[in-house]
């Protein structure tokens, strides 16, 4: 299977999500990973299928904007 073809879903753990983020070129701090995991599972809970890489990247970017806005 090509890299990134496995879809992560609501039963995927934090470690699997962290590994996918690393594969996508993102290094997440513990707090950022926890925030992403909560966002990820909230979206995945409403779907029969999981999230694709592009959707995970969008969640990472959205989370970073939110965390930056909270810090300002």
Secondary structure as a PSIPRED ss2 file (coil, helix, strand):
# PSIPRED VFORMAT (PSIPRED V4.0)

   1 X C   1.000  0.000  0.000
   2 X C   1.000  0.000  0.000
   3 X C   1.000  0.000  0.000
   4 X C   1.000  0.000  0.000
   5 X C   1.000  0.000  0.000
   6 X C   1.000  0.000  0.000
   7 X C   1.000  0.000  0.000
   8 X E   0.000  0.000  1.000
   9 X C   1.000  0.000  0.000
  10 X C   1.000  0.000  0.000
  11 X C   1.000  0.000  0.000
  12 X C   1.000  0.000  0.000
  13 X C   1.000  0.000  0.000
  14 X H   0.000  1.000  0.000
  15 X H   0.000  1.000  0.000
  16 X H   0.000  1.000  0.000
  17 X H   0.000  1.000  0.000
  18 X H   0.000  1.000  0.000
  19 X H   0.000  1.000  0.000
  20 X H   0.000  1.000  0.000
  21 X H   0.000  1.000  0.000
  22 X H   0.000  1.000  0.000
  23 X H   0.000  1.000  0.000
  24 X C   1.000  0.000  0.000
  25 X C   1.000  0.000  0.000
  26 X C   1.000  0.000  0.000
  27 X C   1.000  0.000  0.000
  28 X C   1.000  0.000  0.000
  29 X C   1.000  0.000  0.000
  30 X H   0.000  1.000  0.000
  31 X H   0.000  1.000  0.000
  32 X H   0.000  1.000  0.000
  33 X H   0.000  1.000  0.000
  34 X H   0.000  1.000  0.000
  35 X H   0.000  1.000  0.000
  36 X H   0.000  1.000  0.000
  37 X H   0.000  1.000  0.000
  38 X H   0.000  1.000  0.000
  39 X H   0.000  1.000  0.000
  40 X H   0.000  1.000  0.000
  41 X H   0.000  1.000  0.000
  42 X H   0.000  1.000  0.000
  43 X H   0.000  1.000  0.000
  44 X H   0.000  1.000  0.000
  45 X C   1.000  0.000  0.000
  46 X C   1.000  0.000  0.000
  47 X C   1.000  0.000  0.000
  48 X C   1.000  0.000  0.000
  49 X C   1.000  0.000  0.000
  50 X C   1.000  0.000  0.000
  51 X E   0.000  0.000  1.000
  52 X C   1.000  0.000  0.000
  53 X H   0.000  1.000  0.000
  54 X H   0.000  1.000  0.000
  55 X H   0.000  1.000  0.000
  56 X H   0.000  1.000  0.000
  57 X H   0.000  1.000  0.000
  58 X H   0.000  1.000  0.000
  59 X H   0.000  1.000  0.000
  60 X H   0.000  1.000  0.000
  61 X H   0.000  1.000  0.000
  62 X H   0.000  1.000  0.000
  63 X H   0.000  1.000  0.000
  64 X H   0.000  1.000  0.000
  65 X H   0.000  1.000  0.000
  66 X H   0.000  1.000  0.000
  67 X H   0.000  1.000  0.000
  68 X H   0.000  1.000  0.000
  69 X H   0.000  1.000  0.000
  70 X H   0.000  1.000  0.000
  71 X H   0.000  1.000  0.000
  72 X C   1.000  0.000  0.000
